[in-house]
Amino acid sequence: MTNVRKLLVAFAVASAIAYGLAGPLSAEQGDDNGGGPKPKPDKQCQQNCRMTNHLCMDGAHIALQMCKQSTCGDQLQAAEDACASDDKSDACESARAALHACLQPCRDTFKTTVGTCKDDGQTCVAACPPEPPHVPGVPPGHPDKECADGCHATFETCRMGADDTTQSCREGCASLIDTAKQTCASDPSSSDCTAAIQAARDCLDPCKDARKTAELQCLQDAQGCIAACPTASPKPEPSPKEKPTPKPKPTEGT
């Protein structure tokens, strides 16, 4: 692995660590209420906060990749060219330093965005209302079963529709896939094979992205559906069974 590649790998690892350090949102964060036990935030609200936080983190990661590719492409190419024959030369060291300097603002922006995502996520959870009081015989916040079953059925139908749409999209790439198979069958190391594979991937990638978006929408709709379900009615407490009156014991001589 060249020093240029090592630099990029180190950059990616450092970014991933910063991404991971954001950590999960905690339901324990919030204002102090006098030292007593803190009320648990509403579960649906917490879930929405987590999903929003994940989307924020994903956006930060995508922006980081775009920054590296669009801002530092020339520096990356220059470093690869300078270090190709001698990765210890002055020209290589200079090119690597220029690449590192170019990448640093991308990394700084990423760290700032991750910190903002974390702060916003914690603020979101802290603003969630408390869970409704527990009703005996019903788990806290448990939705009506008939309503929840309907939401789940709608979710499965939505996912099936996303699968069908994805399949139709992939079928539109069939000719490119066949071309790649035929081109690579004779010489998998050729540039024609590489180009054919890339053309097929360029066709398939939007299908994958569309499916992810559709499935996320299905999930969000299902979560909203369940959140709108009424709380299940408590089961009536069984009435205690009356104990039978014990029969008197017979006395001696009778």
Summary of the structure (lengths in Angstrom):
residues: 254
radius of gyration: 30.3
end to end distance: 105.4
largest distance: 121.2
contacts: 649
relative contact order: 0.11
helix: 68%
strand: 2%
